[in-house]
Amino acid sequence: MIKLESEEILNQMNQRITKGFLDVMILLELRKEAMNGHDITARMRNKFQMTVEPESVNSTLNLLEKNELVKSRQTQEKRIYALTEKGEETVKAVLDLRDRILGLVLNILTG
């Protein structure tokens, strides 16, 4: 029973963190290669073992494009997203601040 509760807590925290960092997670994935929304959704599901709604990914991609962090191009079948220069700079800044971000999360969890 306790294990089940722990697993549920872990799942809830995973969902909260994923939702809060979805934009950063998408930028980090696009750093590796240009992708469409479906591929990003599948990668999130495989990498983090949780369901990310396609609507959430698409609305986040739209916001990232509006903020000029990603650009898109339409192919015959799909819209492909890639980082812009501003998006690449943002990813670099996040990676440079990784230790400080992790420290912040640790501070939150240790009270």
Secondary structure, 3 states (H helix, E strand, C coil): CHHHHHHHHHHHHHHHHHHHCHHHHHHHHHHHCCEEHHHHHHHHHHHHCCCCCHHHHHHHHHHHHHCCCEEEEECCCCEEEEECHHHHHHHHHHHHCHHHHHHHHHHHHHC
